């Protein structure tokens, strides 16, 4: 029994490390935005386009890796993705222009997203639907290392060795993760030759998944809510370092503190899910998110928000997102077993696509004040609740999130 627990813990830690790769790639270079903007002869808000290109790379790549993970098993596509990530990361720190940097960020994400899709699919491989929401919450706890350590570490590296050192560190970390994956990670679901890689069949498979009312409702509502996190990631350097003039090091500490809200709420989901259904928790989280989305623009528009109150507002907003995310993911993936890789990929695609589109508003519209940024937060909050309410009415036969290991197969 102890060996089983140790094995389960080591598996969760490895899956957590895989899911943390992209967040580390996002969070670590945020404090260096001012220096990078100066290096590339641009402004800080325009630097957010490199985040958007990363999000788009994540979205596109996941659609490719989903079928590959179902067809060839979990590890071979994962190896390929990690190698692409490593070489693209080298390209990032060698970039001499903004255009080449944005391009390599896209390729970096395209490779790195294999880690996230494989980890989500393996949660579905190794754990029951009821356990999966708890495992997703535990993965978020491991993910918490990223926003707590990455910005602070990135700020230190940027000041001490220049912004390029951040990507050298990411290359070293990804090589270590590749070795751990090769030697310590179990295979999960074996290769299934019945999964066709013909583009038409892949498209039909994705269409069949997204037409499932349960997947569509919870995946889309959860993705729109999750987009608030992407907006925060893209806008936080502007909010804190441009609007409130905090230093790179102070920004790292503020970023880490706000991450506590997101992480803490996801962990609070574990005891909550023992008492309440995942659907009730999700509805409550989205409702509170909408309330915060209503209050944020009012405070920002009237000039009532200083640094402390802005941090408080964002803490509560991100806490709502952290509580909604694991429940939305568990409910969306509950109906799928055989197509778990493709379903996880499509869920990730929706999260990244909606998130990247929302974050693009920050860069394209050069949102350099708190009020327009707060309006983007409000839009994602209200839309997610609306999709949840309207979509729930379309679910005729819901697959409940239970401890029953007898999964429903589509």
C-alpha positions in Angstrom: 0.0 0.0 0.0 2.8 2.4 0.9 4.6 1.5 -2.4 1.4 2.3 -4.3 1.1 5.7 -2.6 4.7 6.5 -3.3 4.2 5.4 -6.9 1.1 7.6 -7.2 2.8 10.5 -5.6 5.8 10.3 -8.0 3.4 10.0 -10.9 1.6 13.2 -9.8 4.8 15.0 -9.4 6.0 14.1 -12.9 2.6 15.0 -14.4 2.8 18.3 -12.4 6.2 19.1 -13.8 5.0 18.5 -17.3 2.0 20.8 -16.8 4.3 23.4 -15.3 6.6 23.6 -18.3 4.4 26.1 -20.2 3.5 28.3 -17.2 7.2 28.5 -16.4 7.8 29.6 -20.0 5.2 32.3 -19.6 5.9 33.6 -16.0 9.7 33.5 -16.0 10.3 36.3 -18.5 7.5 38.7 -17.5 9.7 40.8 -15.2 12.2 41.2 -18.1 9.6 42.9 -20.3 11.0 46.5 -19.9 14.6 45.3 -20.7 13.4 43.2 -23.6 11.3 46.0 -25.0 14.4 48.2 -24.9 16.5 45.5 -26.6 13.9 45.0 -29.4 13.2 48.8 -29.7 9.5 48.5 -28.8 7.2 49.1 -25.8 6.1 47.0 -22.9 2.5 46.5 -24.0 3.7 45.4 -27.5 5.8 42.7 -25.8 2.6 41.0 -24.8 2.3 39.9 -28.5 5.1 37.4 -27.7 2.7 36.0 -25.1 -0.1 35.9 -27.6 2.1 34.0 -30.1 3.0 31.6 -27.4 -0.7 31.0 -26.6 -1.5 30.5 -30.3 1.3 28.0 -30.5 -0.2 26.1 -27.6 -3.6 26.1 -29.1 -2.5 24.9 -32.6 -0.1 22.3 -31.2 -2.6 20.6 -29.0 -4.8 19.7 -31.9 -1.9 17.9 -33.4 -0.7 16.1 -30.3 -4.1 14.8 -29.2 -4.5 12.3 -32.1 -0.8 11.4 -31.9 -1.1 10.6 -28.2 -4.1 8.3 -28.9 -2.4 6.6 -31.9 1.2 6.2 -30.8 0.8 6.1 -27.0 1.7 8.9 -24.6 5.5 8.9 -24.6 6.7 9.0 -28.2 4.7 12.2 -29.1 5.9 13.7 -25.8 9.5 13.1 -26.6 9.0 14.8 -30.0 7.3 17.8 -28.4 10.0 18.3 -25.7 12.8 18.2 -28.3 11.0 20.9 -30.4 10.7 23.0 -27.2 14.4 22.7 -26.3 15.6 23.8 -29.8 13.0 26.7 -30.0 14.1 27.9 -26.5 17.7 28.1 -27.8 16.3 30.2 -30.7 14.6 32.5 -28.3 17.8 33.6 -26.4 19.6 33.9 -29.7 16.9 36.2 -31.3 18.1 39.6 -32.4 14.7 41.0 -33.5 11.2 41.1 -32.1 9.9 39.3 -35.2 12.3 36.3 -34.7 11.6 36.2 -31.0 7.8 36.1 -31.5 8.3 33.3 -34.1 10.5 31.2 -31.8 8.0 31.7 -29.0 5.3 30.2 -31.2 7.5 27.2 -32.0 8.5 26.9 -28.4 4.8 26.6 -27.4 4.1 24.3 -30.3 6.5 21.8 -28.9 5.9 22.4 -25.2 2.2 21.9 -25.4 2.8 18.2 -25.8 3.7 18.1 -22.1 0.4 19.6 -21.0 -1.8 17.4 -23.3 0.0 14.2 -22.3 -0.3 15.1 -18.6 -4.0 15.7 -18.9 -4.6 12.5 -20.9 -2.6 10.5 -18.3 -4.7 11.8 -15.5 -7.6 10.3 -17.4 -5.6 7.1 -17.9 -4.6 6.5 -14.3 -7.4 8.0 -12.3 -11.2 7.7 -12.1 -13.4 10.7 -13.1 -14.1 11.6 -9.5 -10.4 11.4 -8.6 -9.5 13.4 -11.7 -10.9 16.7 -10.3 -8.8 16.2 -7.2 -5.7 15.3 -9.3 -6.2 18.4 -11.4 -6.3 20.4 -8.2 -3.1 18.8 -7.0 -1.5 19.6 -10.4 -2.4 23.2 -9.9 -0.6 23.0 -6.5 2.5 21.9 -8.3 1.8 24.5 -11.0 2.0 27.0 -8.1 5.7 26.7 -8.1 5.7 28.5 -11.4 4.1 31.9 -10.4 5.7 31.7 -7.0 9.3 31.1 -8.2 9.4 31.9 -11.9 8.9 35.7 -11.9 11.3 36.2 -8.9 13.9 33.9 -10.5 13.4 35.6 -13.9 13.8 39.0 -12.4 17.0 38.0 -10.6 18.5 36.4 -13.8 17.5 39.4 -15.9 19.1 41.9 -13.5 22.2 39.8 -12.9 22.9 38.2 -16.4 20.5 39.8 -18.9 17.2 38.6 -20.2 18.7 35.9 -22.5 19.8 34.0 -19.3 16.1 33.3 -18.6 15.8 31.2 -21.8 19.1 29.4 -21.1 17.6 28.4 -17.7 14.4 27.2 -19.5 16.5 25.1 -21.9 18.3 23.4 -19.0 15.1 22.8 -17.2 13.4 21.2 -20.2 16.4 18.9 -20.9 16.1 17.7 -17.3 12.4 17.1 -17.7 13.0 15.2 -20.9 15.4 12.8 -19.1 12.8 12.3 -16.3 10.1 11.5 -18.8 12.3 9.0 -20.6 13.4 7.1 -17.5 10.7 7.5 -14.8 7.3 8.2 -16.5 5.0 5.2 -17.1 3.5 4.8 -20.6 -0.2 5.2 -19.6 -2.6 4.1 -22.3 -0.8 2.0 -25.0 -0.7 2.8 -28.7 -4.0 2.2 -30.4 -3.7 1.5 -34.2 -7.5 1.9 -34.6 -7.1 5.7 -34.3 -6.7 7.1 -37.8 -4.4 10.0 -38.5 -6.2 10.9 -41.7 -6.9 14.6 -41.5 -10.6 14.1 -42.3 -11.0 11.4 -39.7 -9.2 13.6 -37.1 -11.5 16.5 -37.9 -14.6 14.2 -37.6 -13.4 12.9 -34.2 -12.9 16.5 -32.9 -16.4 17.4 -34.2 -18.0 14.5 -32.5 -16.3 15.5 -29.2 -17.2 19.2 -29.3 -20.8 18.3 -30.3 -21.2 16.5 -27.0 -23.3 19.0 -25.0 -21.6 18.2 -21.8 -18.1 18.7 -23.2 -19.1 21.8 -25.1 -20.8 23.5 -22.1 -18.1 22.9 -19.5 -15.1 23.2 -21.8 -16.2 26.5 -23.4 -17.5 28.1 -20.1 -14.3 27.0 -18.3 -12.1 28.2 -21.1 -13.7 31.6 -21.2 -13.3 31.9 -17.4 -9.7 30.7 -17.7 -9.1 33.4 -20.3 -9.1 35.9 -17.4 -5.8 34.4 -16.2 -4.4 34.9 -19.7 -5.5 38.6 -19.7 -3.8 38.9 -16.3 -0.6 37.4 -17.5 -0.5 39.7 -20.5 -1.5 42.8 -18.6 0.2 42.4 -15.3 3.6 43.9 -16.4 1.7 47.0 -17.6 -0.5 47.2 -14.5 2.2 46.9 -12.0 5.4 48.2 -13.7 3.9 50.9 -15.9 0.8 52.1 -14.0 2.0 51.6 -10.4 5.7 51.8 -11.2 6.8 48.8 -9.0 10.3 47.4 -9.6 11.1 44.1 -11.3 11.8 42.4 -8.0 8.6 43.8 -6.4 6.6 42.7 -9.4 7.9 39.1 -8.8 6.7 39.2 -5.2 3.2 40.7 -6.2 2.9 38.1 -8.9 3.7 35.3 -6.5 1.2 36.6 -3.9 -1.6 36.7 -6.5 -0.7 33.2 -7.5 -1.6 32.1 -3.9 -5.2 33.1 -4.6 -5.4 30.9 -7.8 -3.5 28.0 -6.2 -5.3 28.2 -2.8 -8.8 28.2 -4.4 -7.9 25.1 -6.5 -6.8 23.3 -3.3 -9.9 24.4 -1.5 -11.8 22.5 -4.3 -10.5 19.2 -2.9 -12.5 19.3 0.4 -15.4 21.1 -1.3 -15.8 18.3 -3.8 -16.3 15.8 -1.0 -19.5 17.8 0.0 -20.8 19.5 -3.1 -21.1 18.4 -6.7 -18.5 19.7 -9.2 -21.4 21.4 -11.1 -22.5 23.4 -8.0 -18.9 24.4 -7.2 -18.4 25.5 -10.8 -21.6 27.6 -10.8 -20.7 29.3 -7.6 -17.2 30.1 -8.8 -18.5 31.6 -12.1 -21.1 33.6 -10.3 -18.5 35.1 -7.9 -16.3 35.7 -10.9 -19.1 37.7 -12.6 -19.5 39.8 -9.4 -15.8 40.7 -9.5 -16.0 41.4 -13.2 -18.8 43.9 -12.4 -17.0 45.6 -9.6 -13.6 45.9 -11.2 -14.4 48.3 -14.0 -16.5 50.5 -11.6 -13.6 50.9 -9.3 -11.1 51.4 -12.1 -13.3 53.8 -14.1 -13.9 56.0 -11.0 -10.2 56.0 -10.0 -11.0 54.3 -6.7 -8.3 51.6 -7.1 -4.8 52.1 -5.8 -2.1 49.4 -5.7 -3.4 47.6 -2.6 -7.0 47.6 -3.8 -6.0 46.5 -7.3 -4.1 43.6 -5.8 -7.1 42.7 -3.6 -9.4 42.8 -6.6 -7.1 40.6 -8.7 -6.6 38.2 -5.8 -10.4 37.6 -5.6 -10.8 37.4 -9.3 -8.0 34.8 -9.8 -9.3 32.8 -6.8 -12.6 32.4 -8.6 -10.8 31.2 -11.8 -8.7 28.8 -9.7 -11.8 27.3 -8.2 -13.7 27.0 -11.6 -10.9 25.5 -13.6 -10.5 21.9 -12.1 -14.2 21.4 -12.0 -14.8 22.5 -15.5 -12.0 20.2 -16.8 -13.3 17.2 -14.8 -16.9 17.7 -16.0 -15.8 18.2 -19.6 -13.6 15.1 -19.8 -15.9 12.8 -17.8 -17.7 11.3 -20.8 -14.5 10.2 -22.5 -12.1 7.3 -22.1 -11.0 5.9 -25.5 -10.7 9.4 -26.9 -9.2 10.9 -23.8 -6.1 12.2 -25.6 -8.2 14.0 -28.3 -10.7 15.3 -25.7 -7.9 16.7 -23.6 -6.2 18.2 -26.6 -9.5 19.9 -27.7 -10.0 21.2 -24.2 -6.5 22.6 -24.2 -7.0 24.1 -27.6 -10.1 25.9 -26.5 -8.4 27.2 -23.4 -5.4 28.4 -25.3 -7.4 29.9 -28.2 -9.9 31.8 -26.1 -7.1 32.9 -23.8 -4.8 34.0 -26.6 -7.7 36.0 -28.2 -8.4 37.7 -24.9 -4.8 38.5 -24.3 -4.4 39.9 -27.8 -6.7 42.7 -26.8 -4.1 43.9 -24.3 -1.4 44.3 -27.0 -3.4 45.2 -30.1 -5.4 47.9 -28.3 -2.3 49.1 -26.4 -4.3 48.9 -23.1 -1.9 50.8 -20.9 -4.4 51.9 -18.3 -6.3 49.9 -15.6 -9.9 50.7 -16.9 -9.7 49.1 -20.4 -7.9 46.1 -18.9 -10.7 45.7 -16.3 -13.3 45.7 -19.1 -11.6 42.7 -20.6 -11.7 40.9 -17.3 -15.4 41.7 -17.0 -16.1 40.4 -20.5 -14.6 37.0 -19.8 -16.4 36.7 -16.5 -19.9 37.5 -17.7 -19.6 35.5 -20.9 -18.4 32.3 -19.0 -21.4 32.4 -16.7 -23.8 33.0 -19.6 -22.4 30.0 -21.5 -22.7 27.8 -18.4 -26.3 28.8 -17.7 -27.5 28.4 -21.3 -25.4 25.3 -22.1 -26.6 23.4 -18.9 -30.1 23.4 -20.3 -28.9 21.5 -23.4 -27.4 18.6 -21.5 -30.0 15.8 -21.6 -28.0 12.8 -20.3 -25.1 14.0 -18.1 -22.2 11.8 -17.2 -21.6 12.4 -13.5 -18.2 12.8 -12.0 -18.0 9.7 -9.7 -15.5 7.3 -8.3 -16.7 4.6 -10.6 -13.8 3.3 -12.7 -16.2 2.1 -15.4 -15.8 5.0 -17.8 -18.2 5.9 -20.5 -16.7 5.6 -24.0 -17.7 7.6 -27.0 
